[in-house]
Structures are given as structure tokens and as C-alpha cells.
Amino acid sequence: MIRSLLFHILYWYFKLTKRDWQLNGFCVLFRFPNSKMKLGKGTINSSFTSNMLGLWQPTIIVARYGGDIEIGDGFGISGSTIYATSSIKIGENALIGANCKIVDNDFHPLDAEARKKGLNEEATLRKPIIIGDNCFIGMNSIILKGSILGNNVVVGAGSVVSGVFPDNCVIAGNPARIIKYIS
């Protein structure tokens, strides 16, 4: 109850004071101690009517365990999650479609004994993610730890991205692979 009230107070604070962002619906922006978050000017869609593809959840952006999130100007995000315990850098004019996940860690250790202890920052694998300028991430895509997308990369809907991809390409699939270059 108190947490819900706090989130609503924070939502209205950001809605009324942060003129750099256009907020459509309730979203969760949370920076834990020792973490960093810098969002440029952009649009955060969280209302189910703000994106006609259908949003399964509000937009959630969380920096935890010293994580660093940096998103450039001109961004747009719809009902997606960005969760950093290492580093997630997203360039300018990036568009993140409905229901995407961008996560720089495994959330749980691979070792069964360590997993029994719950979320454990020391035993959980994590690697930075870099997404270049003018990228478009299609709906329901997942960007995994260690991924690097060059400038002007288009990610097809429903893709699972893990790896390094050059500028000016279209990637799609599970696992995502280059299907075409953009001239």
C-alpha cells in the first residue's frame, strides 16, 4: 500500500516537473543508491491506449547494484523494461517498441546453490549493453547482456539479441542475425 502510494506520488512529481519527458500513463523509474540514471528528452508510453500494439505492463526503468542507465535525446519507449546492474547506454533518437526487455544481467546466478540465496549481485553475470543512435527495437524483443548495436540498427519484432552488430543493418530472429544491410 505504501509502496503503491509512493510510486503514484513519484509519477505525478515527474509528470508535473520533468518537462523533458512526455509521460503517457503510469511508469516506474527507480534508481537505487550508488546507481546512475540519465534520461534525455523523450516519450515514455505506459498507458494501454498510448500504443495500439497493446502494452502488457507499464514502462519500467531501474538502475540497481551500481548500474548506470543513460538514454539520449529523442528517445521513445512503450511498456518496456530497461534494467541495469552494470551499464546500459542508448543513443539519441532510439525507439523501443512495445513490451521489449533490455537487461544487462542474468538476474539469477547459474550455480544452483547461489541461486537458492536469491538475487545476488556478486554471483550474477552481467555485461554492459550499448545501443547506438537512431536504432529501432521492434516489439517484444529482448536485448541481452553484452550486446552492442551500432547506429541505425533495426531489430525485428520478437528478436532475441545477443552479440555485436554493425551500423546500418536489420537484425531479426532467435538468436538475432543480420538479415539485410541498410544503404
C-alpha positions as CSV (number, residue, x, y, z in Angstrom):
1,M,0.0,0.0,0.0
2,I,2.7,2.5,1.0
3,R,4.9,1.5,-2.0
4,S,2.0,2.0,-4.4
5,L,1.3,5.4,-2.9
6,L,5.0,6.3,-3.2
7,F,5.1,5.3,-6.8
8,H,2.0,7.4,-7.6
9,I,3.5,10.4,-5.8
10,L,6.7,10.0,-7.8
11,Y,4.7,9.6,-11.0
12,W,2.9,12.9,-10.5
13,Y,6.1,14.6,-9.5
14,F,7.8,13.6,-12.7
15,K,4.7,14.3,-14.8
16,L,4.4,17.8,-13.4
17,T,8.1,18.8,-13.1
18,K,10.1,16.9,-15.8
19,R,9.2,18.8,-19.0
20,D,11.9,16.9,-20.9
21,W,9.7,13.8,-20.9
22,Q,6.3,13.2,-22.2
23,L,4.7,10.7,-19.8
24,N,1.6,8.8,-21.1
25,G,0.4,6.6,-18.2
26,F,2.0,5.4,-15.0
27,C,5.6,4.3,-15.3
28,V,8.3,3.1,-12.8
29,L,11.6,4.9,-12.8
30,F,13.8,3.8,-9.9
31,R,17.5,4.4,-9.2
32,F,18.9,2.5,-6.2
33,P,21.7,4.0,-4.1
34,N,25.1,4.0,-5.9
35,S,23.4,3.7,-9.3
36,K,23.0,6.4,-12.0
37,M,20.2,7.2,-14.4
38,K,20.2,9.9,-17.0
39,L,17.3,10.2,-19.5
40,G,17.4,12.8,-22.3
41,K,14.2,14.4,-23.8
42,G,11.8,11.8,-24.9
43,T,8.5,10.0,-24.6
44,I,7.6,7.2,-22.1
45,N,4.4,5.4,-23.0
46,S,2.8,3.2,-20.3
47,S,-1.0,3.6,-20.9
48,F,-2.6,0.8,-22.8
49,T,-4.1,3.5,-25.1
50,S,-0.7,5.1,-25.8
51,N,0.4,2.3,-28.1
52,M,-2.1,0.4,-30.2
53,L,0.1,-2.7,-30.3
54,G,-1.0,-3.5,-26.7
55,L,1.1,-3.0,-23.7
56,W,1.4,-5.8,-21.2
57,Q,3.0,-3.6,-18.5
58,P,3.9,-0.1,-17.6
59,T,7.4,1.1,-18.7
60,I,9.9,0.1,-16.0
61,I,13.4,1.7,-15.9
62,V,15.6,0.5,-13.0
63,A,19.3,1.0,-12.1
64,R,20.5,-1.2,-9.3
65,Y,23.7,-2.5,-7.7
66,G,25.7,0.4,-9.1
67,G,24.1,0.1,-12.5
68,D,24.2,3.0,-14.9
69,I,21.5,3.9,-17.4
70,E,22.0,6.6,-20.0
71,I,19.4,7.4,-22.7
72,G,20.0,10.2,-25.3
73,D,17.5,12.8,-26.5
74,G,14.7,11.9,-28.8
75,F,14.0,8.5,-27.3
76,G,10.6,6.8,-27.3
77,I,9.7,3.7,-25.2
78,S,6.4,1.8,-24.8
79,G,5.6,-0.6,-22.0
80,S,9.1,-2.0,-21.9
81,T,11.7,-2.8,-19.2
82,I,15.3,-1.4,-19.0
83,Y,17.1,-3.0,-16.0
84,A,20.8,-2.3,-15.4
85,T,23.2,-3.7,-12.8
86,S,26.2,-2.9,-15.0
87,S,25.6,-0.3,-17.7
88,I,23.1,0.3,-20.5
89,K,23.8,3.2,-22.9
90,I,21.2,4.0,-25.5
91,G,22.0,6.7,-28.1
92,E,19.9,9.6,-29.5
93,N,16.6,9.1,-31.3
94,A,16.3,5.4,-30.3
95,L,12.8,3.9,-30.4
96,I,11.9,0.9,-28.2
97,G,8.7,-0.8,-29.2
98,A,6.0,-2.3,-27.1
99,N,6.9,-4.9,-24.4
100,C,10.7,-5.1,-25.0
101,K,13.2,-6.1,-22.4
102,I,16.7,-4.7,-22.2
103,V,18.7,-6.4,-19.4
104,D,22.4,-6.3,-18.8
105,N,22.5,-9.2,-16.4
106,D,21.2,-12.8,-15.9
107,F,19.1,-11.8,-12.8
108,H,20.0,-15.1,-11.2
109,P,23.3,-17.0,-10.8
110,L,23.8,-20.1,-12.9
111,D,25.0,-22.1,-9.9
112,A,22.1,-23.8,-8.2
113,E,23.4,-23.2,-4.7
114,A,24.0,-19.5,-5.3
115,R,20.5,-19.3,-6.9
116,K,18.9,-20.5,-3.7
117,K,20.2,-17.4,-1.9
118,G,18.1,-15.2,-4.2
119,L,19.1,-12.2,-6.3
120,N,22.9,-12.0,-5.7
121,E,24.9,-9.2,-7.3
122,E,28.3,-10.9,-6.8
123,A,27.2,-14.3,-8.4
124,T,25.1,-12.9,-11.2
125,L,26.7,-12.5,-14.6
126,R,26.5,-9.0,-16.1
127,K,27.9,-7.1,-19.1
128,P,27.3,-3.6,-20.4
129,I,24.8,-3.0,-23.3
130,I,25.4,-0.3,-25.9
131,I,22.6,0.7,-28.4
132,G,23.7,3.3,-31.0
133,D,21.9,6.4,-32.3
134,N,18.7,6.1,-34.4
135,C,18.1,2.4,-33.5
136,F,14.6,0.9,-33.6
137,I,13.8,-2.1,-31.4
138,G,10.7,-3.9,-32.6
139,M,8.0,-5.0,-30.2
140,N,8.5,-8.0,-27.9
141,S,12.3,-8.0,-28.5
142,I,14.8,-8.9,-25.8
143,I,18.3,-7.4,-25.7
144,L,20.6,-9.5,-23.6
145,K,23.8,-8.6,-21.6
146,G,26.9,-7.8,-23.6
147,S,25.0,-6.8,-26.7
148,I,26.3,-3.9,-28.9
149,L,24.2,-2.4,-31.6
150,G,25.7,0.1,-34.0
151,N,24.0,3.2,-35.3
152,N,20.8,2.9,-37.4
153,V,20.2,-0.8,-36.4
154,V,16.6,-2.1,-36.8
155,V,15.7,-5.1,-34.6
156,G,12.8,-7.2,-36.0
157,A,9.8,-7.8,-33.7
158,G,10.2,-10.7,-31.3
159,S,14.0,-11.0,-31.7
160,V,16.4,-12.2,-29.0
161,V,19.6,-10.2,-29.4
162,S,22.9,-11.3,-28.1
163,G,26.1,-10.2,-29.7
164,V,27.7,-7.3,-31.6
165,F,26.1,-5.8,-34.7
166,P,27.5,-3.1,-37.1
167,D,25.9,0.1,-38.2
168,N,23.1,0.2,-40.7
169,C,21.7,-3.3,-40.6
170,V,18.5,-5.1,-39.9
171,I,18.6,-8.0,-37.5
172,A,15.9,-10.5,-36.6
173,G,15.3,-13.9,-35.1
174,N,16.2,-16.1,-32.1
175,P,19.1,-15.7,-31.9
176,A,19.1,-12.5,-33.9
177,R,21.3,-12.4,-37.0
178,I,21.8,-9.9,-39.8
179,I,19.2,-10.3,-42.5
180,K,20.0,-7.2,-44.5
181,Y,22.1,-4.0,-44.7
182,I,20.5,-0.5,-45.0
183,S,22.2,1.7,-47.6
